[in-house]
Amino acid sequence: MVRLNKIYTKTGDSGETGLSDGSRVAKASARIAAIGAVDETNSAIGIARLDTEGDLDAMLGRIQNDLFDLGADLSLPGTEISDASLRIVLAQVERLEREIDAMNADLEPLRSFVLPGGTALAAHLHLARAIARRAERAIAALVAEAPVNPSALHYANRLSDHLFVMARFANKDGMGDVLWVPGKNR
């Protein structure tokens, strides 16, 4: 599949980088910003996985692999599917939705906004969620200027919801959530 014998190529020294189709774009482009934000999200999830095991770890492992799919998708300009393995598909979005529903089933309904925190795992998941939202905004900015696979944006949107619900789940089924108290410190 992928084989990297040499890590540095010097081809990016001029401020450009290569895409999957062989074209070159500025490293400051909206496409590369989106790919970079997806990579940051993946890294934050890697940190969260230090505190997980079982089903949660398996979910996060699937998400990390999906995020490489998402990066590959964004690295292939256009929306045509010439290689389905390089595109996010609706089934991946639907899997996130099923997992969200399963985790959310027994959570207490929200009575206030949730502050990032609680357990260490929940805090790491909230950080990953915030970074995932940045990735979603970056993908939306890319969509505004170039054709992008619609499922890529759908996946990014569902991912932040997934990480939010997982953080609540990690906070003892929402009982350990840190709730916002408007004006508490006035």
Order of alpha helices (4+ residues) and beta strands (2+ residues): beta-beta-alpha-alpha-alpha-beta-alpha-alpha-beta
